[in-house]
Amino acid sequence: MKYIIVLGDGMADEPVDSLGGRTPLEAAETPVMDRLAREGRSGLFKTVADGMHPGSEVANMAVLGYDVPEVYEGRGVLEAASMGVDVPEGWMAMRCNLITVEDGRIKNHSGGHISTEEADELIKTLNRELGSDSVRFHTGVSYRCLLLIKGGDKRIACTPPHDVPGAEFSDKMVKALSPEADATAALINSLILGSQSVLASHPVNLKREAAGKAPANIIWPWSPGYRPKMVPMGQMYPVRSGVVISAVDLIFGIGVYAGLTPIKVEGATGLYDTNYEGKVEAALDAMRKGADFVFLHVEASDEAGHDGDVGLKLRTIENLDSRVLRPLMDAVDGMDEEVSVALLPDHPTPCAVRTHTADPVPFVIWRKGMPADGVTEFSENASRGGCYGLIEGDTFIREFLKS
């Protein structure tokens, strides 16, 4: 048996007035998603445990069957694993966005979707100006960079920048949650303010502004932690050889700790213009070479939700259907070996609020010839009537990996 999870990051949403009260999933043309629903079994999956922030790291770890409250150690250390950055013993890792602040307010969480090449120039400058024996910056993909702090105390309150577009940045800076963490909070806040001075006049940003683009004019560290206590999926579930395909360091990092082999696809951007077809071909090639488990992650809908762009979110959903699921299912239909396919988001990213929510997400599990449950379309509301009902914990992955 081969197993393929197709995850449309942030694809779930809420009813939108401009769509006649439908969600983007309900309004989009998704014949292949609907085929999976008609021929498979559906339900709702609570991917965010009570008391946890609805981040992609939390939700994707849950999709892969991990006890997130038990093993979670922050986003930064996961991205470090993907980047091949060793987090030494006693060092704390943090996700470090390059963001845009305008008139004292957070304009966007992505530095205007700055390129990786531009971000690398900024990070090199930050290391020269602000780095030290206890502070290191590392380039990631686009705005998604990394900050390592020796002896950092993770008992700090950090606000993800995509949660607070339009907020006064000075109101959202790091706060200590214990007296012992005061020094760490003060250090990070000094780095934030220092970066503003360093980046404001950087040639990369001056060139971006001259071209009418948003400058990446400040850093925003968040999600602190140390090495997670994750064991490979193969020690928990019947996964012998697996791969993870994405454009996002965070997802690759989760895959590394899960024992999955990362596959990076040329032209995979994490945006609406990603190389959908290349990801499908990478998945099929991995299976031809012996992989029995594929985690195929597409970020585009999440970014559209963060931008509050309903039209773009519709397009990303339709692209996932026509450019990922259609060729994938055409190939699966022609395979002699049995294949199980699952489709789901990790969390909603409603365009109205432009950030993640913790609402349960729709999912479908499909195998050729399996008894269907009567659901006829893939959407938040339709999936409520599926045979799985509302599930949480490791129920999804155990149901999916049944032979």
N, C-alpha and C positions, 0 to 999 in steps of 0.2 A: 504493500500500500504506500502511495505517495500522498503527502499532505501539503497543501498550499493555503496560507492565510494571506488574503489581500486586505490591507488596512488603509482606508481613506482617512487620513488624519483630520480630525475636526469636521468631518463631513456632516454629522448630525446638527440640527438647528432647531429653531422655534418657528411657529407660524409667522409669515411675513405679509403685511398688509398689501404690499405691491404685487404679491403673488396670489392675491385672492384668499388670504388666510391659509395658504399651503406652506409647507416647509420647502426649502430648496430640493430636498430629496423627492418630495411629492410632485414638485413642479417640473423637475428635469425629465428629459427623455432618456429612460434607462431600460431598454428592452432586455439587456443581458442580466442586469440585477434582478429584474422582475422574473426572468426565467429561473434564476437560482431560487427565488422565493417560491415560485409555483411548484418546482420540482424538489425542493428541499424542505428543511424544517427551520422555523424562525423562533425568535424570542427577544427579550431585552436583557442586557448585561450591565450590571452595576460594576463598572470598572474602577471606581474611586471609593476606597474604603472610608467609612465614617471618620471624620476628623482630619482627613488628609486633603491637601490642596489638589485641585484637579489638573495637575500638570501632565504633559505627555509622558514623562518618565514613569509616573505613578500608574497611569492607565495602560501603557504598553507593557510594563512589567506584569500587570494583572492579566492582560491578554495571554501572555506566555505562561501563566500559571503560578507566578510567585506570590508568596505571602508578603505583600508589600509593606505593611506595618512592621514586619519582622526584619526585613532585609534592606529597607530603603536607607540610603546614606546621602541623598542629594543628587542633583543633576550634574554638577561639575565633574565629579569623579567618573561618571559614566562616559561623559564626552572625552575625558582624558584618555580612557581606555581605547576609544575609537581612534583618537589621534596618535596613538602610540606613545603618549606622554606618560612616563612613569611617575606616579605620585609617591614620593619617598615617605617612609615611615615618619610620622609626626608632622606631615604637611597636610593642609586642608585645601581642597579643590573647590572652585566656584565657577559656575557659568558666568561669563563676562560679556554682556552685549555691548556692541558699539551702537549707540542710539543718537537720536536727534532731539536736542532741546532748543526750543525757540521761545523767546520772551519769558524764560524761566519755566516753561511748561514742556512736558514730554510730548513731542510731536509724533514720534513713531518709535517703535522698539527695535528697528532694523537699520538705522542709519540710512534710510532711503533705499534699502536692499543693496547696500554697498557690495561691490565685488570682492571676492577672496583676495585678489591681487592688491586692491586698494587697502583692504583691511590689514594685510600683511605689512604694508608700509607703515601704517599707523601703529601696529603692535610693536614693530621694531623700534619706532621712536619712543613709545611708552616704556619699553624696557631700558632704553638708554637714559631717559629722563626720570623715570619713577621706579624702575626695578632696583633690586638690591640682593644681598645674600639671603634675604627672607621673603622677597617678593619677586615673582616671575609671571610674565604674560606669555601666552601662546596663541598663535593664529589658529582659527578653526575654519569653518566654511562660512563665507559671507560675514555677517555680523556676529556669528555665534563663536565667540572666542573664550579663552580660559584664563583664570587667575589662580595661582598657587601661592599660599601663605604659610610659611613655616611657623608651627606652633599656634595656628589659628584656633579660636574657640568657636565652635559651630552654634553655640547658644545665642544666636542673633536673629533678629526679625528682618527679613529682606523681602521687598516687594517685586515680583516679576514685572518688568516694564510693560509687557503686553496686557497686563491687567489694569493699567491705569493711564491709558492714553488721554492726554489733555490735562493731567494733574500737575500741580506745582511740584517740580522735582525735589525741591528742598524739603517738602513735607513727607516725602517717601524714602528718605535716606535711611541707612541702616541704624537699627536700635538694638542695644544689648538686652538680652533676656535674663541676665544674671550679672552681678557685679564683676565676676571673673571674666566676663566677655567684654567689658568696657573698652579695654585696650584694642581688641580686635575690631570692634565697631568704629572706634576713633580712627584706626589705621585705614579701614576701607573707605570711610567718608573722606579722609584726607586724599586718598587716591582718586576718588570721584572728582573732587574739586580740583585737584592737581591736573587731572586729565583734561578738564575743561580749558585750562590755561594752555596746555601743550597742544591740544588738537584744534583750537579755534583758528589758528593761523597756519596750520599745516598745509603744504602745497596740494596734497590730495583733496582736502576740503575746499581750498580756494578754487581748484579746478572744477570740483563738483558744483559749487555755487555758481561759477561762471557759466556752467552748462545748464543751469536751472534745476539742479538736483539738490536734494536735502544733504547737508553735511553730517558726517558721523562725528559729532563734536563733543562727546562725553562718553565715559564708560559707565556700565551699570552692572556691578557684580551681584549675584544672587544664587540661591540654592547651594549652601555650603555642605560639605561632608567629607568623609574619609572612605576607605575602601569598603564596598558593600559585602555582605555575607551571602552572596549568591553562589549556588552550585550549578554546574552545567545541567541543562534540561535533560540530557541523557541519563543523569543519575536519578531523575524523578519520573520520567515519562519514556515511552518507547520511541525515542528519537535517536537514531544511530548516527546519521550524518545530516547536518542542517546548514542552511545559509541564510543570511539576512541581506536584503537589497533595499537601499534607501539613498537619500541625498543628505541625510542629517546625521551629524556626529553622535548626537544623543542616542539615536536608534542603533547605530553601529556599536556604540559602547555597551548598550544593553545586550546586544547580540554577542559581543566578546565574552562578557561574564556568563551568558547563557550557553556558551560553548558552540555558538554558530559562527560560521566563516563569513566575514564581511565581503560583499561583492560591490565594488564601486563602478557605476556605469557612466561612461563619458556622456556629458550633456545632461546629467541629472542635476537639477538646480534647486529643488525644493519649492519651486514656484510653478505657475500655470504653464510655463514654457519648458517644463522638464521633459526629458527623453522617455516618454511613456513606453514606446515600442522597444527601446533598448533594455528597459527593465524586464519586460516580458521575455525577450530573447535570453537575457541573463538567467532568468528563472528556469526556462526550458532547458538551457544548456547545462545548468547545474544538475537538473534531474537526469539528463542524459548521461552525465558523468557520475551518477550514483547517489546524489543527495536525495534523502527521503522526506525532508522537511524544508519548506521554503517560507520565509516571512518576507513578503513583498510590501513595502511601506511607501505610500505616496503622500507627500506633505501638502500638495497644492491647495486643497480645500481649506486647510487650517489657516494658511496665510491669507486667503481671500476673506475668511471670517474675521481675522484680526484687522483687516483693512475695512471691514464693514461693507464690502462690495458684493451685493446680492447677485448681480449679473455675472460677475466673475466666478462666484461660487457655483452658480448653475453650470457655467462652462467647464469648470474643473470636474464636477460630478459627471457630466456627460462625456468628458474626455476619459475619465476613469472607466466608464462603461464601454465606450467605443474603441479606445486605444489600448486598454489593458485587458479588461475582462473578455471582450469579443475574441481577440486573437488567442488569449489564454484558453478559453473554453473551446475554441475551434481545435486547438492542439490536444486538449484533454479528451475531447470526443473521439479523436483518432488514436488514442493510446490503448494498447492491449492491457497494460497494468491498471489496477484499480487506483483511482485518485479521489481524495476527499478535498473539497474546496470550502473555505470559510470566507465570508465577507463581512466586514464591520468597520465602524470608526473606532477610535480609542476613547473619545469624549466629544461632546458637542462644542462647537465654537460659533455661537449664534452671531450673525451679522449685527443684530441690534445692540449687543453689549460688547462685541469685539474682543471677547476673551473666553476662556474655557469655563464650562459649567460642569457640575458633577452629576447631571441627570443620566439615567441609564441610556445605553445606546442600542440601536437595533442590530441584530446579527442574524446570519443565516448559515447553516451548514448543509452542504450538498454532496451527495454521492450518487453516482449513476444507479438508477433503479431503486433508490431508497423510498419508502412510503412517505408521501408528502403530507403536510398537515393542513392544507386548505388555504394558506396565505397566498395571495396572488400578486403582491408587489412588495418591493423592498422600501420600507419607510419607517419612521418612528412610530406612527400610529398603527400601521398594518401589522408590524411585528408584535404588537401587544397581544394579538390573537394567536400567536404561534404556540406550538405544543410545549416549548421549553418554559413559557411563562417568564418570570423575572428570576434571574440567577445571579450569583456572585461567587467570589473566591475562585477556586480552581475547577468549578463545574464546567465552564466553557471548554477549557483545554482538554479535560478528561473526556467529554462528550465528543469533541472533535477528533481526538486521537484513537477513538474506538475503531477497531478493524471490522 
